């Protein structure tokens, strides 16, 4: 079931020339595919992200980090 806004967008898109409709469809499909890939990557990386966070906190507690505003000095 489409939301009203998506239905309106498709209704307006249907008024475009076929070439522009295809270009719009390609952009939409590419965006959906990109979102799906991102979701899959994030779902599989939670353990790694947690490990990196723990390492970063340990380095910070050990005094091995510097504030961002002083990083270029």
PyMOL Python script that loads the backbone (N, CA, C, O; Angstrom):
from pymol import cmd

cmd.read_pdbstr("""\
ATOM      1  N   UNK A   1       0.835  -1.176   0.000  1.00  0.00           N
ATOM      2  CA  UNK A   1       0.000   0.000   0.000  1.00  0.00           C
ATOM      3  C   UNK A   1       0.887   1.250   0.000  1.00  0.00           C
ATOM      4  O   UNK A   1       1.823   1.348   0.794  1.00  0.00           O
ATOM      5  N   UNK A   2       0.605   2.163  -0.853  1.00  0.00           N
ATOM      6  CA  UNK A   2       1.383   3.393  -0.958  1.00  0.00           C
ATOM      7  C   UNK A   2       0.854   4.447   0.013  1.00  0.00           C
ATOM      8  O   UNK A   2      -0.345   4.526   0.279  1.00  0.00           O
ATOM      9  N   UNK A   3       1.772   5.248   0.531  1.00  0.00           N
ATOM     10  CA  UNK A   3       1.327   6.389   1.318  1.00  0.00           C
ATOM     11  C   UNK A   3       0.745   7.425   0.359  1.00  0.00           C
ATOM     12  O   UNK A   3       0.966   7.361  -0.850  1.00  0.00           O
ATOM     13  N   UNK A   4       0.011   8.363   0.907  1.00  0.00           N
ATOM     14  CA  UNK A   4      -0.580   9.419   0.059  1.00  0.00           C
ATOM     15  C   UNK A   4       0.501  10.226  -0.647  1.00  0.00           C
ATOM     16  O   UNK A   4       0.361  10.586  -1.816  1.00  0.00           O
ATOM     17  N   UNK A   5       1.583  10.505   0.080  1.00  0.00           N
ATOM     18  CA  UNK A   5       2.644  11.312  -0.518  1.00  0.00           C
ATOM     19  C   UNK A   5       3.330  10.567  -1.656  1.00  0.00           C
ATOM     20  O   UNK A   5       3.607  11.153  -2.702  1.00  0.00           O
ATOM     21  N   UNK A   6       3.606   9.281  -1.461  1.00  0.00           N
ATOM     22  CA  UNK A   6       4.240   8.512  -2.531  1.00  0.00           C
ATOM     23  C   UNK A   6       3.296   8.360  -3.711  1.00  0.00           C
ATOM     24  O   UNK A   6       3.718   8.421  -4.866  1.00  0.00           O
ATOM     25  N   UNK A   7       2.025   8.164  -3.421  1.00  0.00           N
ATOM     26  CA  UNK A   7       1.022   8.080  -4.481  1.00  0.00           C
ATOM     27  C   UNK A   7       0.982   9.383  -5.288  1.00  0.00           C
ATOM     28  O   UNK A   7       0.909   9.358  -6.517  1.00  0.00           O
ATOM     29  N   UNK A   8       1.031  10.517  -4.587  1.00  0.00           N
ATOM     30  CA  UNK A   8       1.034  11.817  -5.259  1.00  0.00           C
ATOM     31  C   UNK A   8       2.284  11.968  -6.123  1.00  0.00           C
ATOM     32  O   UNK A   8       2.214  12.447  -7.255  1.00  0.00           O
ATOM     33  N   UNK A   9       3.436  11.550  -5.573  1.00  0.00           N
ATOM     34  CA  UNK A   9       4.690  11.647  -6.331  1.00  0.00           C
ATOM     35  C   UNK A   9       4.621  10.805  -7.599  1.00  0.00           C
ATOM     36  O   UNK A   9       5.037  11.252  -8.668  1.00  0.00           O
ATOM     37  N   UNK A  10       4.100   9.592  -7.484  1.00  0.00           N
ATOM     38  CA  UNK A  10       3.974   8.743  -8.670  1.00  0.00           C
ATOM     39  C   UNK A  10       2.969   9.322  -9.670  1.00  0.00           C
ATOM     40  O   UNK A  10       3.171   9.232 -10.881  1.00  0.00           O
ATOM     41  N   UNK A  11       1.914   9.901  -9.171  1.00  0.00           N
ATOM     42  CA  UNK A  11       0.924  10.534 -10.050  1.00  0.00           C
ATOM     43  C   UNK A  11       1.579  11.669 -10.845  1.00  0.00           C
ATOM     44  O   UNK A  11       1.384  11.789 -12.055  1.00  0.00           O
ATOM     45  N   UNK A  12       2.354  12.493 -10.148  1.00  0.00           N
ATOM     46  CA  UNK A  12       3.046  13.596 -10.827  1.00  0.00           C
ATOM     47  C   UNK A  12       4.117  13.074 -11.779  1.00  0.00           C
ATOM     48  O   UNK A  12       4.300  13.606 -12.874  1.00  0.00           O
ATOM     49  N   UNK A  13       4.819  12.032 -11.352  1.00  0.00           N
ATOM     50  CA  UNK A  13       5.870  11.452 -12.211  1.00  0.00           C
ATOM     51  C   UNK A  13       5.264  10.886 -13.495  1.00  0.00           C
ATOM     52  O   UNK A  13       5.902  10.906 -14.548  1.00  0.00           O
ATOM     53  N   UNK A  14       4.043  10.387 -13.406  1.00  0.00           N
ATOM     54  CA  UNK A  14       3.388   9.816 -14.581  1.00  0.00           C
ATOM     55  C   UNK A  14       3.142  10.868 -15.659  1.00  0.00           C
ATOM     56  O   UNK A  14       2.925  10.519 -16.820  1.00  0.00           O
ATOM     57  N   UNK A  15       3.171  12.137 -15.298  1.00  0.00           N
ATOM     58  CA  UNK A  15       2.970  13.219 -16.264  1.00  0.00           C
ATOM     59  C   UNK A  15       4.243  13.546 -17.045  1.00  0.00           C
ATOM     60  O   UNK A  15       4.196  14.236 -18.064  1.00  0.00           O
ATOM     61  N   UNK A  16       5.368  13.048 -16.561  1.00  0.00           N
ATOM     62  CA  UNK A  16       6.655  13.332 -17.205  1.00  0.00           C
ATOM     63  C   UNK A  16       6.811  12.498 -18.475  1.00  0.00           C
ATOM     64  O   UNK A  16       6.167  11.460 -18.623  1.00  0.00           O
ATOM     65  N   UNK A  17       7.667  12.953 -19.389  1.00  0.00           N
ATOM     66  CA  UNK A  17       7.979  12.134 -20.560  1.00  0.00           C
ATOM     67  C   UNK A  17       8.593  10.798 -20.120  1.00  0.00           C
ATOM     68  O   UNK A  17       9.195  10.705 -19.050  1.00  0.00           O
ATOM     69  N   UNK A  18       8.436   9.792 -20.938  1.00  0.00           N
ATOM     70  CA  UNK A  18       8.894   8.435 -20.604  1.00  0.00           C
ATOM     71  C   UNK A  18      10.369   8.404 -20.200  1.00  0.00           C
ATOM     72  O   UNK A  18      10.749   7.701 -19.263  1.00  0.00           O
ATOM     73  N   UNK A  19      11.187   9.163 -20.907  1.00  0.00           N
ATOM     74  CA  UNK A  19      12.621   9.199 -20.605  1.00  0.00           C
ATOM     75  C   UNK A  19      12.874   9.698 -19.177  1.00  0.00           C
ATOM     76  O   UNK A  19      13.689   9.131 -18.449  1.00  0.00           O
ATOM     77  N   UNK A  20      12.177  10.748 -18.792  1.00  0.00           N
ATOM     78  CA  UNK A  20      12.339  11.302 -17.451  1.00  0.00           C
ATOM     79  C   UNK A  20      11.762  10.360 -16.390  1.00  0.00           C
ATOM     80  O   UNK A  20      12.299  10.265 -15.286  1.00  0.00           O
ATOM     81  N   UNK A  21      10.678   9.670 -16.722  1.00  0.00           N
ATOM     82  CA  UNK A  21      10.118   8.686 -15.796  1.00  0.00           C
ATOM     83  C   UNK A  21      11.133   7.571 -15.530  1.00  0.00           C
ATOM     84  O   UNK A  21      11.333   7.157 -14.388  1.00  0.00           O
ATOM     85  N   UNK A  22      11.766   7.096 -16.600  1.00  0.00           N
ATOM     86  CA  UNK A  22      12.762   6.035 -16.438  1.00  0.00           C
ATOM     87  C   UNK A  22      13.957   6.508 -15.607  1.00  0.00           C
ATOM     88  O   UNK A  22      14.468   5.768 -14.766  1.00  0.00           O
ATOM     89  N   UNK A  23      14.392   7.734 -15.848  1.00  0.00           N
ATOM     90  CA  UNK A  23      15.523   8.275 -15.083  1.00  0.00           C
ATOM     91  C   UNK A  23      15.158   8.385 -13.597  1.00  0.00           C
ATOM     92  O   UNK A  23      15.963   8.059 -12.725  1.00  0.00           O
ATOM     93  N   UNK A  24      13.955   8.843 -13.329  1.00  0.00           N
ATOM     94  CA  UNK A  24      13.497   8.951 -11.946  1.00  0.00           C
ATOM     95  C   UNK A  24      13.395   7.566 -11.308  1.00  0.00           C
ATOM     96  O   UNK A  24      13.807   7.376 -10.163  1.00  0.00           O
ATOM     97  N   UNK A  25      12.856   6.619 -12.033  1.00  0.00           N
ATOM     98  CA  UNK A  25      12.735   5.247 -11.527  1.00  0.00           C
ATOM     99  C   UNK A  25      14.103   4.657 -11.207  1.00  0.00           C
ATOM    100  O   UNK A  25      14.273   3.988 -10.188  1.00  0.00           O
ATOM    101  N   UNK A  26      15.073   4.905 -12.076  1.00  0.00           N
ATOM    102  CA  UNK A  26      16.435   4.407 -11.828  1.00  0.00           C
ATOM    103  C   UNK A  26      17.009   5.003 -10.549  1.00  0.00           C
ATOM    104  O   UNK A  26      17.651   4.296  -9.773  1.00  0.00           O
ATOM    105  N   UNK A  27      16.786   6.295 -10.321  1.00  0.00           N
ATOM    106  CA  UNK A  27      17.293   6.940  -9.095  1.00  0.00           C
ATOM    107  C   UNK A  27      16.618   6.370  -7.855  1.00  0.00           C
ATOM    108  O   UNK A  27      17.274   6.123  -6.843  1.00  0.00           O
ATOM    109  N   UNK A  28      15.316   6.164  -7.934  1.00  0.00           N
ATOM    110  CA  UNK A  28      14.588   5.606  -6.795  1.00  0.00           C
ATOM    111  C   UNK A  28      15.086   4.192  -6.490  1.00  0.00           C
ATOM    112  O   UNK A  28      15.372   3.868  -5.337  1.00  0.00           O
ATOM    113  N   UNK A  29      15.189   3.363  -7.510  1.00  0.00           N
ATOM    114  CA  UNK A  29      15.641   1.989  -7.306  1.00  0.00           C
ATOM    115  C   UNK A  29      17.067   1.943  -6.768  1.00  0.00           C
ATOM    116  O   UNK A  29      17.380   1.115  -5.912  1.00  0.00           O
ATOM    117  N   UNK A  30      17.927   2.819  -7.260  1.00  0.00           N
ATOM    118  CA  UNK A  30      19.310   2.870  -6.769  1.00  0.00           C
ATOM    119  C   UNK A  30      19.338   3.270  -5.292  1.00  0.00           C
ATOM    120  O   UNK A  30      20.122   2.728  -4.513  1.00  0.00           O
ATOM    121  N   UNK A  31      18.488   4.212  -4.914  1.00  0.00           N
ATOM    122  CA  UNK A  31      18.412   4.654  -3.518  1.00  0.00           C
ATOM    123  C   UNK A  31      17.930   3.525  -2.615  1.00  0.00           C
ATOM    124  O   UNK A  31      18.468   3.325  -1.526  1.00  0.00           O
ATOM    125  N   UNK A  32      16.925   2.792  -3.061  1.00  0.00           N
ATOM    126  CA  UNK A  32      16.410   1.660  -2.275  1.00  0.00           C
ATOM    127  C   UNK A  32      17.495   0.598  -2.119  1.00  0.00           C
ATOM    128  O   UNK A  32      17.688   0.064  -1.027  1.00  0.00           O
ATOM    129  N   UNK A  33      18.197   0.292  -3.197  1.00  0.00           N
ATOM    130  CA  UNK A  33      19.278  -0.691  -3.146  1.00  0.00           C
ATOM    131  C   UNK A  33      20.386  -0.238  -2.200  1.00  0.00           C
ATOM    132  O   UNK A  33      20.916  -1.042  -1.433  1.00  0.00           O
ATOM    133  N   UNK A  34      20.734   1.032  -2.251  1.00  0.00           N
ATOM    134  CA  UNK A  34      21.765   1.574  -1.381  1.00  0.00           C
ATOM    135  C   UNK A  34      21.359   1.459   0.086  1.00  0.00           C
ATOM    136  O   UNK A  34      22.177   1.091   0.930  1.00  0.00           O
ATOM    137  N   UNK A  35      20.117   1.769   0.388  1.00  0.00           N
ATOM    138  CA  UNK A  35      19.605   1.660   1.761  1.00  0.00           C
ATOM    139  C   UNK A  35      19.646   0.215   2.241  1.00  0.00           C
ATOM    140  O   UNK A  35      20.000  -0.054   3.389  1.00  0.00           O
ATOM    141  N   UNK A  36      19.285  -0.710   1.364  1.00  0.00           N
ATOM    142  CA  UNK A  36      19.307  -2.127   1.736  1.00  0.00           C
ATOM    143  C   UNK A  36      20.733  -2.592   2.011  1.00  0.00           C
ATOM    144  O   UNK A  36      20.970  -3.318   2.976  1.00  0.00           O
ATOM    145  N   UNK A  37      21.691  -2.181   1.169  1.00  0.00           N
ATOM    146  CA  UNK A  37      23.103  -2.548   1.390  1.00  0.00           C
ATOM    147  C   UNK A  37      23.592  -1.969   2.707  1.00  0.00           C
ATOM    148  O   UNK A  37      24.269  -2.659   3.469  1.00  0.00           O
ATOM    149  N   UNK A  38      23.258  -0.704   2.990  1.00  0.00           N
ATOM    150  CA  UNK A  38      23.677  -0.054   4.227  1.00  0.00           C
ATOM    151  C   UNK A  38      23.114  -0.818   5.431  1.00  0.00           C
ATOM    152  O   UNK A  38      23.836  -1.083   6.392  1.00  0.00           O
ATOM    153  N   UNK A  39      21.841  -1.165   5.375  1.00  0.00           N
ATOM    154  CA  UNK A  39      21.225  -1.914   6.475  1.00  0.00           C
ATOM    155  C   UNK A  39      21.920  -3.256   6.693  1.00  0.00           C
ATOM    156  O   UNK A  39      22.152  -3.662   7.832  1.00  0.00           O
ATOM    157  N   UNK A  40      22.251  -3.938   5.603  1.00  0.00           N
ATOM    158  CA  UNK A  40      22.938  -5.233   5.712  1.00  0.00           C
ATOM    159  C   UNK A  40      24.335  -5.061   6.311  1.00  0.00           C
ATOM    160  O   UNK A  40      24.754  -5.851   7.156  1.00  0.00           O
ATOM    161  N   UNK A  41      25.045  -4.036   5.875  1.00  0.00           N
ATOM    162  CA  UNK A  41      26.385  -3.786   6.414  1.00  0.00           C
ATOM    163  C   UNK A  41      26.338  -3.456   7.895  1.00  0.00           C
ATOM    164  O   UNK A  41      27.144  -3.960   8.678  1.00  0.00           O
ATOM    165  N   UNK A  42      25.401  -2.617   8.274  1.00  0.00           N
ATOM    166  CA  UNK A  42      25.304  -2.223   9.678  1.00  0.00           C
ATOM    167  C   UNK A  42      24.869  -3.388  10.552  1.00  0.00           C
ATOM    168  O   UNK A  42      25.334  -3.520  11.684  1.00  0.00           O
ATOM    169  N   UNK A  43      23.989  -4.227  10.045  1.00  0.00           N
ATOM    170  CA  UNK A  43      23.508  -5.375  10.821  1.00  0.00           C
ATOM    171  C   UNK A  43      24.651  -6.348  11.103  1.00  0.00           C
ATOM    172  O   UNK A  43      24.692  -6.973  12.163  1.00  0.00           O
ATOM    173  N   UNK A  44      25.573  -6.474  10.159  1.00  0.00           N
ATOM    174  CA  UNK A  44      26.680  -7.407  10.330  1.00  0.00           C
ATOM    175  C   UNK A  44      27.882  -6.820  11.033  1.00  0.00           C
ATOM    176  O   UNK A  44      28.862  -7.530  11.258  1.00  0.00           O
ATOM    177  N   UNK A  45      27.841  -5.550  11.388  1.00  0.00           N
ATOM    178  CA  UNK A  45      29.036  -4.920  11.939  1.00  0.00           C
ATOM    179  C   UNK A  45      28.895  -4.495  13.395  1.00  0.00           C
ATOM    180  O   UNK A  45      29.788  -3.836  13.927  1.00  0.00           O
ATOM    181  N   UNK A  46      27.803  -4.853  14.048  1.00  0.00           N
ATOM    182  CA  UNK A  46      27.592  -4.406  15.423  1.00  0.00           C
ATOM    183  C   UNK A  46      28.700  -4.875  16.362  1.00  0.00           C
ATOM    184  O   UNK A  46      29.163  -4.107  17.206  1.00  0.00           O
ATOM    185  N   UNK A  47      29.128  -6.127  16.222  1.00  0.00           N
ATOM    186  CA  UNK A  47      30.196  -6.635  17.081  1.00  0.00           C
ATOM    187  C   UNK A  47      31.498  -5.864  16.855  1.00  0.00           C
ATOM    188  O   UNK A  47      32.200  -5.524  17.808  1.00  0.00           O
ATOM    189  N   UNK A  48      31.811  -5.593  15.596  1.00  0.00           N
ATOM    190  CA  UNK A  48      33.033  -4.859  15.274  1.00  0.00           C
ATOM    191  C   UNK A  48      32.955  -3.431  15.795  1.00  0.00           C
ATOM    192  O   UNK A  48      33.925  -2.928  16.361  1.00  0.00           O
ATOM    193  N   UNK A  49      31.822  -2.775  15.613  1.00  0.00           N
ATOM    194  CA  UNK A  49      31.661  -1.409  16.118  1.00  0.00           C
ATOM    195  C   UNK A  49      31.792  -1.368  17.640  1.00  0.00           C
ATOM    196  O   UNK A  49      32.390  -0.443  18.190  1.00  0.00           O
ATOM    197  N   UNK A  50      31.240  -2.357  18.308  1.00  0.00           N
ATOM    198  CA  UNK A  50      31.342  -2.415  19.768  1.00  0.00           C
ATOM    199  C   UNK A  50      32.797  -2.596  20.193  1.00  0.00           C
ATOM    200  O   UNK A  50      33.245  -1.973  21.156  1.00  0.00           O
ATOM    201  N   UNK A  51      33.527  -3.438  19.485  1.00  0.00           N
ATOM    202  CA  UNK A  51      34.947  -3.645  19.784  1.00  0.00           C
ATOM    203  C   UNK A  51      35.741  -2.358  19.598  1.00  0.00           C
ATOM    204  O   UNK A  51      36.568  -2.007  20.440  1.00  0.00           O
ATOM    205  N   UNK A  52      35.490  -1.655  18.498  1.00  0.00           N
ATOM    206  CA  UNK A  52      36.199  -0.396  18.241  1.00  0.00           C
ATOM    207  C   UNK A  52      35.883   0.644  19.313  1.00  0.00           C
ATOM    208  O   UNK A  52      36.761   1.392  19.743  1.00  0.00           O
ATOM    209  N   UNK A  53      34.632   0.685  19.734  1.00  0.00           N
ATOM    210  CA  UNK A  53      34.237   1.643  20.773  1.00  0.00           C
ATOM    211  C   UNK A  53      34.978   1.340  22.078  1.00  0.00           C
ATOM    212  O   UNK A  53      35.464   2.252  22.747  1.00  0.00           O
ATOM    213  N   UNK A  54      35.061   0.065  22.434  1.00  0.00           N
ATOM    214  CA  UNK A  54      35.774  -0.315  23.656  1.00  0.00           C
ATOM    215  C   UNK A  54      37.255   0.052  23.565  1.00  0.00           C
ATOM    216  O   UNK A  54      37.846   0.539  24.529  1.00  0.00           O
ATOM    217  N   UNK A  55      37.843  -0.189  22.394  1.00  0.00           N
ATOM    218  CA  UNK A  55      39.264   0.149  22.200  1.00  0.00           C
ATOM    219  C   UNK A  55      39.475   1.662  22.302  1.00  0.00           C
ATOM    220  O   UNK A  55      40.437   2.121  22.917  1.00  0.00           O
ATOM    221  N   UNK A  56      38.577   2.424  21.699  1.00  0.00           N
ATOM    222  CA  UNK A  56      38.701   3.881  21.733  1.00  0.00           C
ATOM    223  C   UNK A  56      38.579   4.398  23.165  1.00  0.00           C
ATOM    224  O   UNK A  56      39.337   5.277  23.574  1.00  0.00           O
ATOM    225  N   UNK A  57      37.632   3.859  23.924  1.00  0.00           N
ATOM    226  CA  UNK A  57      37.481   4.275  25.321  1.00  0.00           C
ATOM    227  C   UNK A  57      38.712   3.914  26.137  1.00  0.00           C
ATOM    228  O   UNK A  57      39.156   4.701  26.973  1.00  0.00           O
ATOM    229  N   UNK A  58      39.260   2.739  25.901  1.00  0.00           N
ATOM    230  CA  UNK A  58      40.456   2.324  26.625  1.00  0.00           C
ATOM    231  C   UNK A  58      41.626   3.250  26.303  1.00  0.00           C
ATOM    232  O   UNK A  58      42.370   3.638  27.203  1.00  0.00           O
ATOM    233  N   UNK A  59      41.795   3.604  25.042  1.00  0.00           N
ATOM    234  CA  UNK A  59      42.869   4.527  24.658  1.00  0.00           C
ATOM    235  C   UNK A  59      42.655   5.888  25.299  1.00  0.00           C
ATOM    236  O   UNK A  59      43.610   6.513  25.760  1.00  0.00           O
ATOM    237  N   UNK A  60      41.431   6.346  25.333  1.00  0.00           N
ATOM    238  CA  UNK A  60      41.138   7.644  25.947  1.00  0.00           C
ATOM    239  C   UNK A  60      41.453   7.611  27.446  1.00  0.00           C
ATOM    240  O   UNK A  60      42.084   8.525  27.977  1.00  0.00           O
ATOM    241  N   UNK A  61      41.013   6.561  28.111  1.00  0.00           N
ATOM    242  CA  UNK A  61      41.273   6.438  29.552  1.00  0.00           C
ATOM    243  C   UNK A  61      42.762   6.333  29.848  1.00  0.00           C
ATOM    244  O   UNK A  61      43.216   6.746  30.915  1.00  0.00           O
ATOM    245  N   UNK A  62      43.523   5.782  28.906  1.00  0.00           N
ATOM    246  CA  UNK A  62      44.968   5.631  29.083  1.00  0.00           C
ATOM    247  C   UNK A  62      45.716   6.907  28.704  1.00  0.00           C
ATOM    248  O   UNK A  62      46.945   6.945  28.759  1.00  0.00           O
ATOM    249  N   UNK A  63      44.976   7.958  28.318  1.00  0.00           N
ATOM    250  CA  UNK A  63      45.613   9.226  27.966  1.00  0.00           C
ATOM    251  C   UNK A  63      46.273   9.236  26.604  1.00  0.00           C
ATOM    252  O   UNK A  63      47.160  10.052  26.352  1.00  0.00           O
ATOM    253  N   UNK A  64      45.860   8.350  25.728  1.00  0.00           N
ATOM    254  CA  UNK A  64      46.474   8.242  24.403  1.00  0.00           C
ATOM    255  C   UNK A  64      45.716   9.020  23.328  1.00  0.00           C
ATOM    256  O   UNK A  64      45.995   8.866  22.139  1.00  0.00           O
ATOM    257  N   UNK A  65      44.765   9.849  23.736  1.00  0.00           N
ATOM    258  CA  UNK A  65      43.996  10.628  22.767  1.00  0.00           C
ATOM    259  C   UNK A  65      44.216  12.107  23.018  1.00  0.00           C
ATOM    260  O   UNK A  65      44.654  12.515  24.094  1.00  0.00           O
ATOM    261  N   UNK A  66      43.906  12.900  22.007  1.00  0.00           N
ATOM    262  CA  UNK A  66      43.983  14.362  22.147  1.00  0.00           C
ATOM    263  C   UNK A  66      42.669  14.966  21.688  1.00  0.00           C
ATOM    264  O   UNK A  66      42.009  14.399  20.817  1.00  0.00           O
ATOM    265  N   UNK A  67      42.274  16.090  22.242  1.00  0.00           N
ATOM    266  CA  UNK A  67      41.031  16.735  21.792  1.00  0.00           C
ATOM    267  C   UNK A  67      41.108  17.094  20.308  1.00  0.00           C
ATOM    268  O   UNK A  67      42.179  17.426  19.799  1.00  0.00           O
ATOM    269  N   UNK A  68      39.992  17.027  19.631  1.00  0.00           N
ATOM    270  CA  UNK A  68      39.937  17.298  18.189  1.00  0.00           C
ATOM    271  C   UNK A  68      40.449  18.701  17.887  1.00  0.00           C
ATOM    272  O   UNK A  68      41.138  18.895  16.886  1.00  0.00           O
ATOM    273  N   UNK A  69      40.132  19.681  18.724  1.00  0.00           N
ATOM    274  CA  UNK A  69      40.555  21.054  18.430  1.00  0.00           C
ATOM    275  C   UNK A  69      42.065  21.231  18.569  1.00  0.00           C
ATOM    276  O   UNK A  69      42.597  22.276  18.193  1.00  0.00           O
ATOM    277  N   UNK A  70      42.764  20.228  19.104  1.00  0.00           N
ATOM    278  CA  UNK A  70      44.229  20.299  19.224  1.00  0.00           C
ATOM    279  C   UNK A  70      44.904  19.273  18.327  1.00  0.00           C
ATOM    280  O   UNK A  70      46.127  19.141  18.366  1.00  0.00           O
ATOM    281  N   UNK A  71      44.150  18.553  17.533  1.00  0.00           N
ATOM    282  CA  UNK A  71      44.692  17.472  16.727  1.00  0.00           C
ATOM    283  C   UNK A  71      45.647  17.945  15.649  1.00  0.00           C
ATOM    284  O   UNK A  71      46.521  17.184  15.234  1.00  0.00           O
ATOM    285  N   UNK A  72      45.510  19.174  15.185  1.00  0.00           N
ATOM    286  CA  UNK A  72      46.365  19.668  14.114  1.00  0.00           C
ATOM    287  C   UNK A  72      47.639  20.325  14.628  1.00  0.00           C
ATOM    288  O   UNK A  72      48.428  20.844  13.838  1.00  0.00           O
ATOM    289  N   UNK A  73      47.842  20.310  15.883  1.00  0.00           N
ATOM    290  CA  UNK A  73      49.029  20.968  16.437  1.00  0.00           C
ATOM    291  C   UNK A  73      50.135  19.992  16.710  1.00  0.00           C
ATOM    292  O   UNK A  73      51.204  20.385  17.178  1.00  0.00           O
TER     293      UNK A  73
END
""", "prot")
cmd.dss("prot")
cmd.show_as("cartoon", "prot")
cmd.util.cbc("prot")
cmd.orient("prot")
